[in-house]
Amino acid sequence: MLVLGVLLALALGRAAGAPRASRRPARPRGCADRPEELLEQLYGRLAAGVLGAFHHTLQLGPREQARNASCPAGGRPGDRRFRPPTNLRSVSPWAYRISYDPARYPKYLPEAYCLCRGCLTGPLGEEDPRFRSAPVYVPTVVLRRTAACAGGRAVYAEEYVSVPVGCTCVPGRPGEAPAPSPSPSPSPSPSPSERPARP
């Protein structure tokens, strides 16, 4: 009987001193993105539709982007019926490229970039290095996805950015030397037979 009591006491002591099995930590649930329709509604209210319309109407393909990738200095269309778009008829022509950011809404955003360093102000549309083409920026707002999560959905915050929408011609910067123009070749001195006779 005494032996049974000792064994029972040892068993209870081991059970009391044994560490309890801890519960597994709950796995964090994945944070899903907001529905596209909801993001579009929020963005439409913030951007007041100006850049939003620009974003929806301007979607350039790879061919159009590659075609607009060079400065059209001195270029004149052979067919007068062909009328290039306004961005290519400007003295500071520009093209568009699509900026992609998966953590931003809109994910795809058109951005203008200048095609020429100078301005096409020459008589035949030549590039004048005394002027320079500069991008024109428009302040706007986008939605930026944050690390926060609410109700299993990602939280977006307003972010104000400047987006280039075109280019304009401005005078060269002070102290900026224009590109050197070719110097005229010296005229050869007349031969003795070509010199006028003295009276």
SVG drawing of the C-alpha trace seen along z (x, -y; Angstrom):
<svg xmlns="http://www.w3.org/2000/svg" viewBox="-17 -104 67 106">
<polyline fill="none" stroke="black" stroke-width="0.4" points="0.0,0.0 2.9,-2.3 4.6,-1.5 1.4,-2.3 1.2,-5.7 4.8,-6.5 4.3,-5.6 1.1,-7.7 2.9,-10.7 5.8,-10.4 3.3,-10.2 1.5,-13.3 4.7,-15.2 5.9,-14.4 2.5,-15.5 2.7,-18.8 6.3,-19.5 5.9,-18.5 5.5,-21.5 2.1,-21.9 1.8,-21.7 1.6,-25.2 -1.0,-26.2 0.3,-26.8 0.3,-30.5 -2.5,-31.4 -1.3,-31.8 -1.7,-35.3 -4.4,-35.4 -3.4,-36.7 -4.4,-40.3 -6.4,-40.3 -6.3,-43.3 -9.3,-45.6 -11.7,-45.0 -10.9,-46.9 -14.3,-48.5 -13.9,-49.9 -10.4,-51.3 -11.7,-52.9 -14.5,-54.6 -12.1,-55.9 -9.7,-57.1 -12.4,-58.8 -13.5,-60.9 -9.9,-61.9 -8.6,-62.7 -11.8,-64.5 -11.8,-62.6 -9.1,-64.7 -6.2,-62.4 -8.6,-59.4 -10.0,-60.2 -6.4,-60.6 -5.5,-57.2 -8.5,-55.5 -8.2,-57.0 -4.5,-56.8 -3.2,-53.2 -0.2,-53.0 0.9,-49.7 4.5,-48.7 4.4,-49.7 3.1,-53.2 5.7,-53.7 8.6,-52.5 7.3,-54.7 7.4,-57.8 10.9,-57.2 13.0,-59.6 13.3,-63.3 11.5,-64.3 14.0,-67.2 13.6,-68.5 11.0,-66.0 8.2,-67.0 5.5,-64.5 5.5,-63.8 1.7,-63.5 0.0,-66.7 -3.1,-64.7 -1.1,-63.1 -1.5,-65.1 0.6,-63.9 -0.8,-64.1 -0.3,-67.3 2.5,-65.9 4.6,-65.3 3.7,-68.7 4.9,-70.7 8.3,-72.5 9.0,-70.4 7.6,-67.1 6.9,-64.4 5.8,-60.8 4.2,-58.6 5.3,-55.6 3.3,-53.5 4.6,-53.5 3.7,-50.3 3.6,-50.0 1.7,-47.0 1.4,-48.8 -0.3,-51.9 -3.7,-52.6 -3.9,-53.1 -1.2,-50.4 -0.7,-51.7 -0.1,-55.4 0.9,-57.2 3.9,-59.5 5.1,-62.0 8.8,-62.3 10.5,-64.8 11.8,-63.5 14.3,-66.3 16.9,-68.0 16.5,-71.3 13.4,-72.9 12.4,-72.5 12.3,-76.3 14.4,-76.3 12.9,-77.4 12.6,-73.7 11.9,-72.3 15.6,-72.0 16.6,-71.6 17.8,-74.8 20.2,-74.1 19.7,-77.6 16.4,-76.4 15.6,-73.2 12.5,-71.0 11.3,-70.6 8.6,-68.3 5.3,-69.9 4.2,-68.3 0.7,-68.1 0.2,-67.4 -2.3,-64.6 -3.2,-62.0 -2.9,-58.2 -3.8,-55.5 -0.8,-53.7 -1.1,-50.3 0.2,-50.2 1.4,-47.4 -1.8,-47.7 -4.7,-45.3 -8.3,-45.9 -11.0,-43.2 -8.7,-41.0 -8.3,-43.7 -5.3,-45.9 -5.4,-49.5 -4.7,-52.2 -3.6,-55.8 -3.6,-59.0 -0.3,-59.9 0.4,-63.1 2.7,-62.9 3.7,-65.0 3.1,-63.4 4.6,-64.6 1.8,-65.2 3.7,-67.0 6.7,-69.1 7.3,-72.8 10.1,-75.0 12.1,-77.1 15.3,-79.2 18.6,-77.4 19.8,-77.4 22.2,-80.2 25.8,-79.1 24.7,-76.2 26.7,-76.4 24.7,-75.6 26.0,-72.9 28.8,-74.3 27.7,-75.2 30.0,-74.2 32.4,-77.1 32.5,-78.3 35.5,-77.1 37.9,-79.9 37.7,-81.0 40.8,-80.4 43.0,-83.4 42.7,-84.4 45.6,-83.5 47.8,-86.3 46.0,-86.0 42.6,-86.5 43.6,-89.5 42.3,-92.8 44.9,-94.9 45.9,-98.1 45.2,-101.3"/>
</svg>
